[in-house]
């Protein structure tokens, strides 16, 4: 019985160490320039909708998730527009993302 508990304990510890920690996503509203990371910013090989936000005196890019990119990209591909984006923030592979729930372009 003691051996079974020791093995179970080791397995639980191993799973906890191997499983990546998840960062809780948070809701946010970002204001800045909504544009294309390929066509205007020349940062990507493929078109990607981003919002460029000033944070701490420097530009920070938030990439739209795929669904948000598809819904909003045609408006900003060649020339970006100022606007506000609301959605859920996350980070993956060193890039910041936003799952957009609302986009408002300045007129």
C-alpha positions in Angstrom: 0.0 0.0 0.0 2.8 2.4 0.9 4.5 1.7 -2.5 1.3 2.5 -4.4 0.9 5.8 -2.5 4.6 6.7 -3.3 4.1 5.9 -7.0 0.9 7.9 -7.2 2.5 10.8 -5.4 5.5 10.7 -7.9 3.1 10.6 -10.9 1.1 13.6 -9.6 4.3 15.6 -9.1 5.6 14.7 -12.5 2.3 15.7 -14.2 2.4 19.0 -12.3 5.9 19.7 -13.4 5.3 18.8 -17.1 2.0 20.7 -17.4 2.6 24.3 -18.5 1.2 26.8 -16.2 -1.8 28.6 -17.7 -2.0 32.4 -17.6 -5.4 33.6 -16.8 -6.8 35.7 -19.7 -8.2 39.1 -18.7 -10.7 41.4 -20.3 -9.3 44.8 -21.5 -9.9 47.8 -23.7 -7.0 48.9 -25.9 -6.8 52.2 -27.8 -4.3 52.7 -30.7 -3.7 52.1 -34.3 -5.4 49.0 -35.8 -3.4 47.9 -38.9 -1.8 45.0 -40.8 1.5 43.6 -39.4 2.6 42.6 -42.9 1.4 45.3 -45.3 2.0 48.4 -43.2 4.4 47.4 -40.4 6.5 44.9 -42.5 6.8 42.5 -39.5 5.1 39.3 -40.7 5.2 37.2 -43.9 1.4 36.9 -43.9 -1.3 39.5 -43.2 -2.1 39.8 -39.5 -4.4 42.3 -37.9 -2.9 44.0 -34.9 -3.5 47.0 -32.6 -0.4 49.1 -31.8 -0.7 50.5 -28.3 1.7 52.8 -26.5 2.7 51.2 -23.2 5.5 52.6 -21.1 6.7 55.0 -23.9 7.0 52.2 -26.5 4.8 50.5 -29.0 3.3 47.2 -28.0 1.5 44.9 -30.6 -1.5 42.9 -29.8 -2.4 40.4 -32.5 -6.1 39.8 -33.2 -7.1 36.1 -32.8 -8.0 34.3 -36.1 -11.7 34.9 -35.9 -11.3 38.6 -35.1 -8.6 39.0 -37.8 -10.9 37.5 -40.5 -13.8 39.8 -39.4 -11.8 43.1 -39.3 -8.8 42.8 -41.6 -10.2 44.1 -44.9 -10.8 47.6 -43.4 -7.2 48.0 -42.2 -5.0 46.0 -44.5 -3.2 48.7 -46.6 -3.8 51.6 -44.3 -4.4 51.4 -40.6 -7.0 53.3 -38.6 -7.1 54.6 -35.1 -9.6 52.9 -32.9 -10.5 51.0 -29.7 -10.7 47.3 -29.3 -12.3 45.4 -26.4 -11.6 41.7 -25.8 -9.8 39.0 -23.8 -6.0 39.3 -23.6 -3.6 36.3 -23.8 0.0 35.5 -24.7 1.4 32.7 -26.8 4.9 32.1 -28.1 6.1 35.5 -26.9 3.3 37.4 -28.8 0.3 39.2 -27.2 -3.1 38.4 -28.5 -6.6 39.8 -28.1 -9.8 37.8 -28.8 -11.9 40.8 -29.9 -15.5 41.3 -28.8 -15.8 44.9 -30.0 -14.0 47.2 -32.4 -14.8 50.9 -32.7 -12.9 52.9 -35.4 -12.4 56.7 -34.9 -14.3 58.7 -37.5 
